[in-house]
Amino acid sequence: MKEFIKIASGQGFWGDLPNAPVDQVKNGKIDYLVMDYLAEVTMSIMQKQRMRNEKFGYARDFVDVIEATLHEIKNDGVKVISNAGGVNPLACKDAILQVAEKAGITGLNVAVVDGDDILPELDKLITDGHYLNNMETGEPIASVKESLLSANVYFGCRPIVEALGKGADIIITGRVTDTGLTLAPMIYEFGWDYENVDLMSAGTIAGHIIECGGQVSGGNFTDWEVVNNLVNIGFPIIEAYPDGSFYVTKHDGTGGLISEMTVKEQLLYEIGNPAEYITPDCIADFTSIRLSQEGKDRVKVWGITGKPATPTYKISASYIDGYKLSSTLVYSWPDALKKAKTAGDILLKRAEKLGITFRDSNVEFVGLNSCNEDKNEIKKDQSDLNEVQMRISVHGDSREDLERFAKEIAPLILTGPSGVTGFAGGRPRASEVVAYWPALLDKKAATPRVTVFNL
């Protein structure tokens, strides 16, 4: 057993800094590089890409990362774990093997974890009594089945641990939990028992801390002005120990900040009930966490406890729920706000005159009240503003109706209040609204698959 292992975060989302994972590998010694590419909406985007091209449906920039770090993976023993496979991990595997072969690299083991995509099996699941009722509304998924884009199980760490046990150097998964990417190497390296809920919770919380990449290194930090050199922000590293304690740190010489406060802010990010952070692997208790600053950019975390995992997996499904359209006009002084309000009112009344109906519409004034719950609330005198941006957004069932409405926006420049100084992006196009469907599924109804491919 190793005294400790270093697990480096290389991506917080699909579209994060392209060089961050390469820098993590090349700027210092690490054992694992973990990369989180997936959010709920990402799965639907990837599914639409795969529908257009059967070779797509994964984070294709992940392949560039592997190509840039093949030497370290092969010669230094750095292992890479990522959910970059999206809805097509086998195609991602093919691309990885191609770049390795082109580089003359042999002896690599690339593992694929899949089985999370239950869309093809949905009819059978429903027939077997798994109705996948919406966790918020209680409706069965059958009510939106014809509009579904994706439906994926959130697997946990176990198939990744299995892949590591089979000698995988690179592990490509579909929809596994963000935290499972980090927990898995701890279990594998330290021989942790899955039934030890405190250790499972410690690894889960370590994963939560680094799953958003540079956010825990001072990015998006409330006290952002105390963070040095955000230009060269260093992504976080977990230095993990067999007893479940760990340190949050980063490579020396990189920018950013890791402090008690940056870690605490990340701990509070997207957790719901802090005493019950539910994952497929355990229920972690964030109220048990203890931490302390142990040096520059080095925070110790320990004392974590948890509870056993639930008998269900969470399902993340997405479906088409109508269409949306947005556009903006900028009005200048004098009476900029009054003009912008009048313009929005004119547009909605012209839509009504055309017989166009919306499920919802919203007119907001960017910089004034676009973050307020009451869109009509203006808390101070805005009578002397130099300019105001009016943004109108509509949601409806008919793409054709929204496209027709779009033709009303530009004419407002000459048929509405004076003083339009900006019209953004030309005539807007209606786009699909992708809605989220959360549900639960008995763990016995879904089984992850682990396949190892050799080069």
C-alpha positions as CSV (number, residue, x, y, z in Angstrom):
1,M,0.0,0.0,0.0
2,K,1.2,3.5,-0.9
3,E,1.7,6.0,1.9
4,F,-0.5,8.4,0.0
5,I,-1.6,9.1,-3.6
6,K,-2.1,12.3,-5.5
7,I,-5.3,12.7,-7.5
8,A,-5.3,15.8,-9.8
9,S,-8.4,17.4,-11.2
10,G,-8.1,18.4,-14.9
11,Q,-11.6,19.6,-15.9
12,G,-14.6,20.9,-14.1
13,F,-17.0,20.8,-17.0
14,W,-17.0,20.2,-20.8
15,G,-15.4,23.4,-22.1
16,D,-13.1,24.1,-19.2
17,L,-9.5,25.4,-19.7
18,P,-8.0,23.1,-22.4
19,N,-4.5,23.2,-21.0
20,A,-5.4,22.6,-17.4
21,P,-5.2,18.7,-17.5
22,V,-2.0,18.8,-19.5
23,D,-0.4,21.2,-17.0
24,Q,-1.6,18.9,-14.1
25,V,0.4,16.0,-15.6
26,K,3.5,17.9,-16.6
27,N,3.9,20.4,-13.7
28,G,4.6,17.8,-11.0
29,K,4.3,14.3,-9.8
30,I,0.7,12.9,-9.7
31,D,-0.7,9.4,-9.6
32,Y,-4.1,10.0,-11.1
33,L,-5.7,12.6,-13.4
34,V,-9.5,12.8,-13.1
35,M,-11.6,14.8,-15.5
36,D,-15.3,15.6,-15.2
37,Y,-17.0,16.6,-18.4
38,L,-20.7,15.9,-17.8
39,A,-23.6,17.9,-16.6
40,E,-27.3,17.0,-17.0
41,V,-27.7,19.1,-20.2
42,T,-24.4,17.8,-21.6
43,M,-25.8,14.3,-22.0
44,S,-28.6,15.6,-24.2
45,I,-26.1,17.6,-26.3
46,M,-23.9,14.6,-26.8
47,Q,-26.9,12.5,-27.7
48,K,-28.0,14.9,-30.4
49,Q,-24.4,14.9,-31.7
50,R,-24.4,11.1,-31.9
51,M,-27.8,11.2,-33.7
52,R,-26.1,13.3,-36.4
53,N,-22.9,11.3,-36.5
54,E,-22.5,7.8,-35.0
55,K,-18.9,8.5,-34.2
56,F,-19.7,11.5,-32.0
57,G,-21.4,11.7,-28.6
58,Y,-18.3,12.1,-26.4
59,A,-16.0,15.0,-25.3
60,R,-13.7,15.0,-28.3
61,D,-11.2,17.4,-26.8
62,F,-10.4,14.7,-24.2
63,V,-8.6,12.9,-27.0
64,D,-6.3,15.9,-27.4
65,V,-5.5,15.7,-23.6
66,I,-4.5,12.0,-23.9
67,E,-2.4,12.7,-27.0
68,A,-0.5,15.4,-25.1
69,T,0.1,13.2,-22.1
70,L,0.8,9.8,-23.6
71,H,4.4,9.8,-22.5
72,E,3.5,10.4,-18.9
73,I,0.7,7.8,-19.0
74,K,3.1,5.2,-20.5
75,N,6.3,5.9,-18.8
76,D,5.4,7.6,-15.5
77,G,2.4,5.5,-14.6
78,V,-0.1,8.3,-14.5
79,K,-3.6,6.9,-14.7
80,V,-6.5,8.8,-16.3
81,I,-10.1,8.5,-15.2
82,S,-12.8,10.5,-17.0
83,N,-16.5,10.5,-17.8
84,A,-15.6,12.0,-21.2
85,G,-17.2,9.0,-22.9
86,G,-20.6,10.7,-22.5
87,V,-23.2,8.7,-24.5
88,N,-20.6,7.1,-26.7
89,P,-17.7,5.8,-24.7
90,L,-16.8,3.1,-27.2
91,A,-16.3,5.7,-29.9
92,C,-14.1,7.7,-27.5
93,K,-12.1,4.6,-26.9
94,D,-11.6,4.1,-30.6
95,A,-10.2,7.7,-30.9
96,I,-7.9,7.2,-28.0
97,L,-6.5,4.0,-29.4
98,Q,-6.0,5.7,-32.8
99,V,-3.9,8.5,-31.4
100,A,-1.8,6.1,-29.3
101,E,-1.1,3.9,-32.3
102,K,-0.2,7.0,-34.3
103,A,2.3,8.0,-31.6
104,G,3.8,4.5,-31.6
105,I,2.6,3.8,-28.0
106,T,2.0,0.1,-27.2
107,G,1.1,-1.8,-24.0
108,L,-1.7,0.6,-22.9
109,N,-4.9,-0.7,-21.4
110,V,-7.9,1.4,-22.1
111,A,-11.1,0.5,-20.2
112,V,-14.6,1.4,-21.0
113,V,-17.4,1.7,-18.4
114,D,-20.8,1.7,-19.9
115,G,-24.3,0.3,-19.4
116,D,-25.6,3.6,-18.0
117,D,-27.6,4.4,-21.1
118,I,-31.0,2.9,-20.5
119,L,-32.8,4.7,-23.3
120,P,-32.9,1.6,-25.5
121,E,-34.2,-0.5,-22.6
122,L,-36.9,1.9,-21.5
123,D,-39.9,0.0,-22.7
124,K,-38.7,-3.2,-20.9
125,L,-38.0,-1.3,-17.7
126,I,-41.5,0.2,-17.8
127,T,-43.1,-3.2,-18.5
128,D,-41.1,-4.6,-15.5
129,G,-42.7,-2.0,-13.3
130,H,-39.9,0.6,-13.2
131,Y,-42.0,3.7,-14.0
132,L,-39.2,6.2,-13.4
133,N,-41.6,8.7,-11.9
134,N,-40.4,12.3,-11.9
135,M,-38.9,13.1,-8.5
136,E,-40.6,16.5,-8.5
137,T,-44.0,16.0,-10.1
138,G,-44.6,12.2,-9.6
139,E,-45.4,11.8,-13.3
140,P,-44.3,8.5,-15.0
141,I,-41.6,8.9,-17.7
142,A,-44.0,7.3,-20.2
143,S,-45.7,10.8,-20.4
144,V,-42.6,12.2,-22.2
145,K,-41.2,9.0,-23.7
146,E,-41.7,10.1,-27.3
147,S,-39.8,13.3,-26.6
148,L,-36.8,11.8,-24.7
149,L,-33.3,12.6,-25.8
150,S,-31.4,10.7,-23.2
151,A,-31.8,8.6,-20.1
152,N,-28.8,7.6,-18.1
153,V,-28.0,5.9,-14.8
154,Y,-25.6,7.6,-12.3
155,F,-23.2,4.8,-11.6
156,G,-20.8,5.1,-8.7
157,C,-17.2,4.2,-8.2
158,R,-17.4,0.4,-8.3
159,P,-17.0,-0.2,-12.0
160,I,-14.0,2.2,-12.1
161,V,-12.4,0.2,-9.2
162,E,-13.0,-2.9,-11.2
163,A,-11.3,-1.4,-14.3
164,L,-8.3,-0.4,-12.2
165,G,-8.1,-4.0,-10.9
166,K,-8.0,-5.2,-14.5
167,G,-4.9,-3.0,-15.1
168,A,-6.5,-0.1,-16.9
169,D,-4.2,2.9,-17.6
170,I,-7.0,5.1,-19.1
171,I,-10.6,4.7,-18.0
172,I,-13.4,6.2,-20.1
173,T,-16.9,6.1,-18.6
174,G,-20.4,7.3,-19.5
175,R,-22.5,8.8,-16.7
176,V,-20.8,8.1,-13.4
177,T,-21.0,10.5,-10.5
178,D,-18.4,13.3,-10.4
179,T,-17.3,12.1,-7.0
180,G,-16.9,8.5,-8.0
181,L,-14.0,9.5,-10.3
182,T,-11.9,10.4,-7.2
183,L,-13.2,7.9,-4.7
184,A,-12.4,4.9,-7.0
185,P,-8.6,5.3,-6.9
186,M,-8.6,5.6,-3.1
187,I,-10.5,2.4,-2.8
188,Y,-8.2,0.6,-5.2
189,E,-5.0,1.9,-3.8
190,F,-5.8,1.6,-0.1
191,G,-8.0,-1.5,-0.2
192,W,-11.0,0.2,1.4
193,D,-14.1,-1.9,2.2
194,Y,-17.2,-0.7,0.4
195,E,-19.1,-1.2,3.6
196,N,-17.0,1.3,5.5
197,V,-19.3,4.2,5.1
198,D,-16.9,6.8,6.7
199,L,-14.1,6.0,4.2
200,M,-16.6,6.0,1.3
201,S,-17.8,9.4,2.5
202,A,-14.3,10.8,2.9
203,G,-13.5,9.8,-0.7
204,T,-16.8,11.2,-1.9
205,I,-16.2,14.5,-0.3
206,A,-12.7,14.7,-1.7
207,G,-14.2,14.2,-5.1
208,H,-16.8,16.9,-4.5
209,I,-14.0,19.3,-3.5
210,I,-12.1,18.9,-6.8
211,E,-15.0,18.1,-9.2
212,C,-15.3,21.7,-10.3
213,G,-11.7,22.1,-11.2
214,G,-10.3,25.6,-10.6
215,Q,-13.3,26.7,-8.5
216,V,-11.7,25.4,-5.3
217,S,-8.4,27.0,-6.4
218,G,-9.8,30.6,-6.1
219,G,-11.9,30.7,-9.3
220,N,-15.4,32.0,-8.8
221,F,-14.4,32.9,-5.3
222,T,-16.4,35.5,-3.3
223,D,-13.2,37.2,-2.1
224,W,-11.7,37.0,-5.6
225,E,-9.5,40.1,-5.2
226,V,-7.2,38.3,-2.7
227,V,-6.5,35.6,-5.3
228,N,-3.1,36.0,-7.1
229,N,-2.4,35.2,-10.7
230,L,-5.8,33.9,-11.9
231,V,-4.2,34.0,-15.4
232,N,-2.2,30.9,-14.5
233,I,-4.6,29.4,-12.0
234,G,-3.5,26.0,-10.7
235,F,-6.1,23.2,-10.6
236,P,-6.5,21.3,-7.4
237,I,-4.9,18.1,-6.2
238,I,-6.1,15.7,-3.5
239,E,-3.3,14.1,-1.5
240,A,-5.1,11.2,0.0
241,Y,-4.1,8.9,2.9
242,P,-5.4,5.4,3.9
243,D,-7.1,6.6,7.0
244,G,-9.5,8.8,5.0
245,S,-7.8,12.1,5.7
246,F,-6.6,14.1,2.8
247,Y,-5.1,17.5,1.8
248,V,-6.3,19.9,-0.8
249,T,-3.4,21.5,-2.6
250,K,-2.0,22.4,-6.1
251,H,1.3,22.4,-7.9
252,D,4.0,24.8,-6.7
253,G,4.5,27.8,-8.9
254,T,0.9,28.0,-10.1
255,G,-1.5,30.8,-9.6
256,G,-4.8,30.8,-7.6
257,L,-5.4,30.1,-4.0
258,I,-6.3,27.1,-1.8
259,S,-7.5,28.2,1.6
260,E,-10.0,27.2,4.2
261,M,-12.5,29.6,2.7
262,T,-12.1,28.4,-0.9
263,V,-12.6,24.9,0.2
264,K,-15.6,25.8,2.3
265,E,-17.2,27.6,-0.5
266,Q,-16.7,24.5,-2.8
267,L,-18.1,22.3,0.0
268,L,-21.3,24.2,0.0
269,Y,-21.7,24.0,-3.8
270,E,-24.7,22.0,-5.1
271,I,-25.2,19.8,-2.0
272,G,-28.8,20.1,-0.8
273,N,-29.1,18.8,2.7
274,P,-25.5,19.0,4.1
275,A,-26.1,16.1,6.5
276,E,-27.2,13.8,3.6
277,Y,-25.2,14.1,0.4
278,I,-26.6,11.1,-1.5
279,T,-24.5,9.3,-4.0
280,P,-24.6,5.7,-5.3
281,D,-21.7,4.8,-3.0
282,C,-22.8,6.3,0.3
283,I,-24.6,9.2,2.1
284,A,-21.9,11.6,3.1
285,D,-22.4,13.9,6.1
286,F,-20.9,17.3,5.3
287,T,-21.6,18.5,8.9
288,S,-18.9,16.1,10.1
289,I,-16.1,17.7,8.1
290,R,-13.1,19.2,9.9
291,L,-10.5,21.2,8.1
292,S,-7.5,23.4,8.8
293,Q,-4.9,25.4,6.9
294,E,-1.6,23.5,7.1
295,G,0.5,25.7,5.0
296,K,0.5,27.8,1.8
297,D,-2.2,26.4,-0.6
298,R,-2.6,23.3,1.6
299,V,-5.8,22.5,3.6
300,K,-6.2,19.3,5.6
301,V,-9.6,17.7,5.7
302,W,-10.5,14.9,8.1
303,G,-13.1,13.5,10.5
304,I,-15.7,12.7,7.9
305,T,-18.6,10.3,8.6
306,G,-21.4,8.9,6.6
307,K,-24.3,6.5,6.2
308,P,-24.9,3.4,3.9
309,A,-25.9,3.9,0.3
310,T,-29.6,3.8,-0.8
311,P,-31.0,0.9,-2.8
312,T,-31.6,3.1,-5.9
313,Y,-29.7,4.8,-8.6
314,K,-30.6,8.3,-9.7
315,I,-31.7,8.6,-13.4
316,S,-30.9,11.7,-15.4
317,A,-33.2,12.0,-18.4
318,S,-33.8,14.8,-20.8
319,Y,-36.6,15.5,-23.3
320,I,-37.7,18.2,-25.8
321,D,-40.2,20.5,-24.1
322,G,-41.1,23.0,-26.8
323,Y,-39.0,25.8,-28.2
324,K,-37.5,29.1,-27.0
325,L,-36.3,32.3,-28.6
326,S,-34.5,35.4,-27.2
327,S,-33.4,38.7,-28.5
328,T,-32.2,42.1,-27.3
329,L,-32.5,45.8,-28.2
330,V,-30.5,48.6,-26.6
331,Y,-32.2,51.9,-26.0
332,S,-30.3,55.2,-25.3
333,W,-30.9,58.3,-23.2
334,P,-33.2,60.1,-22.7
335,D,-35.8,57.9,-21.0
336,A,-34.0,54.8,-21.9
337,L,-35.8,52.6,-19.4
338,K,-39.2,53.9,-20.4
339,K,-38.4,53.2,-24.1
340,A,-37.2,49.6,-23.3
341,K,-40.4,48.9,-21.3
342,T,-42.6,50.2,-24.0
343,A,-40.7,48.2,-26.7
344,G,-41.3,44.9,-24.8
345,D,-45.0,45.7,-24.4
346,I,-45.3,46.5,-28.1
347,L,-43.7,43.1,-29.1
348,L,-46.0,41.1,-26.9
349,K,-49.1,42.9,-28.2
350,R,-48.0,42.4,-31.8
351,A,-47.7,38.7,-31.1
352,E,-51.2,38.7,-29.7
353,K,-52.5,40.5,-32.8
354,L,-50.9,37.8,-35.0
355,G,-52.6,35.0,-32.9
356,I,-49.3,33.8,-31.6
357,T,-49.5,32.3,-28.1
358,F,-46.6,31.5,-25.8
359,R,-46.4,29.1,-22.8
360,D,-44.3,31.8,-21.2
361,S,-42.7,35.1,-22.0
362,N,-40.4,37.4,-20.1
363,V,-39.2,41.0,-20.7
364,E,-36.2,42.0,-18.6
365,F,-33.8,44.9,-18.4
366,V,-30.3,43.6,-18.2
367,G,-28.3,45.2,-15.5
368,L,-31.4,46.6,-13.7
369,N,-33.6,43.8,-12.7
370,S,-32.7,40.7,-14.6
371,C,-31.6,39.0,-11.3
372,N,-34.6,40.1,-9.3
373,E,-37.6,37.9,-8.5
374,D,-40.0,40.7,-9.3
375,K,-39.2,41.7,-12.9
376,N,-41.1,44.9,-12.5
377,E,-39.2,46.0,-9.4
378,I,-36.8,48.9,-9.9
379,K,-35.4,50.0,-6.6
380,K,-33.8,53.3,-7.5
381,D,-34.4,56.2,-9.9
382,Q,-33.3,55.1,-13.3
383,S,-34.6,58.1,-15.2
384,D,-31.2,59.3,-16.3
385,L,-29.6,56.1,-17.6
386,N,-27.3,56.4,-20.6
387,E,-28.6,53.1,-22.1
388,V,-30.7,50.1,-21.2
389,Q,-30.7,46.6,-22.8
390,M,-34.2,45.1,-23.2
391,R,-34.1,41.3,-23.5
392,I,-37.3,39.5,-24.5
393,S,-37.6,35.7,-24.2
394,V,-40.5,33.5,-25.2
395,H,-41.3,29.8,-24.9
396,G,-43.9,27.9,-26.9
397,D,-44.9,24.7,-28.6
398,S,-44.6,25.8,-32.2
399,R,-41.2,26.5,-33.8
400,E,-43.0,28.2,-36.7
401,D,-44.9,30.6,-34.4
402,L,-41.6,31.6,-32.7
403,E,-39.9,32.1,-36.0
404,R,-42.7,34.3,-37.2
405,F,-42.5,36.3,-33.9
406,A,-38.8,36.8,-34.5
407,K,-39.6,38.8,-37.7
408,E,-41.3,41.4,-35.5
409,I,-38.2,42.3,-33.5
410,A,-35.9,44.1,-36.0
411,P,-38.8,46.2,-37.4
412,L,-39.2,47.7,-33.9
413,I,-36.1,49.8,-34.6
414,L,-38.2,52.0,-37.0
415,T,-41.7,51.3,-35.7
416,G,-41.2,51.7,-32.0
417,P,-39.6,54.1,-29.5
418,S,-36.6,56.1,-30.8
419,G,-33.1,55.6,-29.7
420,V,-32.2,52.0,-30.6
421,T,-28.4,51.8,-30.5
422,G,-27.9,48.0,-30.7
423,F,-29.6,44.9,-32.1
424,A,-27.7,41.7,-31.1
425,G,-26.9,38.9,-33.5
426,G,-29.4,39.5,-36.3
427,R,-32.8,37.8,-36.4
428,P,-33.0,35.2,-33.7
429,R,-33.7,31.5,-34.4
430,A,-36.0,29.3,-32.3
431,S,-34.2,26.4,-30.6
432,E,-35.4,23.4,-28.7
433,V,-35.9,23.5,-25.0
434,V,-34.2,20.6,-23.3
435,A,-36.0,19.8,-20.0
436,Y,-34.6,17.7,-17.2
437,W,-36.3,14.5,-15.8
438,P,-34.9,13.2,-12.5
439,A,-36.0,9.7,-11.4
440,L,-34.9,6.8,-9.3
441,L,-34.3,3.2,-10.4
442,D,-33.7,0.1,-8.3
443,K,-30.0,-0.8,-8.4
444,K,-30.9,-4.4,-9.4
445,A,-32.3,-3.1,-12.7
446,A,-29.1,-1.7,-14.0
447,T,-25.6,-3.2,-14.3
448,P,-22.5,-1.4,-15.4
449,R,-20.2,-3.1,-17.9
450,V,-16.4,-2.9,-17.8
451,T,-14.4,-3.8,-20.9
452,V,-10.6,-3.5,-21.2
453,F,-9.0,-3.0,-24.6
454,N,-5.3,-3.4,-25.2
455,L,-2.9,-1.7,-27.6
